[in-house]
Amino acid sequence: MPNPTRKFSASRRDKRRTHYKASVLQTSICPHCGARKLAHSMCPECGYYNGRLITEKL
């Protein structure tokens, strides 16, 4: 496969990369203890997920 014959300038390269952004993680409030937690994940503070105890806090 042939290689490019000319170098892309930094501004042209950066224009292409404008849509590659880091997104903010979606967090929600744990209904059991009120701490912030990742959506669809067990609460790291109390160990509950979907109203059930998954892991006991040590």
Steps between C-alpha positions, in 0.01 A plus 500: 500500500648840408610747763395866502731714286457818706496573869168606652535826689429505871193719455355266239566200725344678798189596301437132442543421869258764632226243564718267709419635845505346843146464627391553859409181682130468576448487873187459705411512868479175693145465637629303799774729637485814283858479371596569137551184294545400138179415317419127477767421759518394861537784749862507625392650834230257616527206257136506386378465143137500390380479860707195588820465699774382264814550709530570869707806586802410710 
